[in-house]
C-alpha cells in the first residue's frame, strides 16, 4: 500500500469517527477480531533507506487527551 492510499483512508476514518488509536493484528486474525483494544499499540513510524535501521522517526510525542471510542487496525501478513 502506498502512503497516499493510507493517508486517504486515515483521513476518511478521522472525518467519520474522529481521531483514534491505531493498532495492528496479523491477517490470520482478520475474521476473528471482535474488539480493537487488544491490537498492538506500541507503534512507531519510520522512514528506512537502504535498510539502514533504525531509520528516521517521524513521530511526535503528543500526549493522549482522552481515550477515543474507536480503534483503527492495520492487518499485516
Secondary structure, DSSP 8 states (H G I E B T S, - for coil): --HHHHHHHHHHHHHHH-S-EEEEEEGGGTTT---GGGSB-----EE-STT-SS-EE--------S--S-EEEEEE-
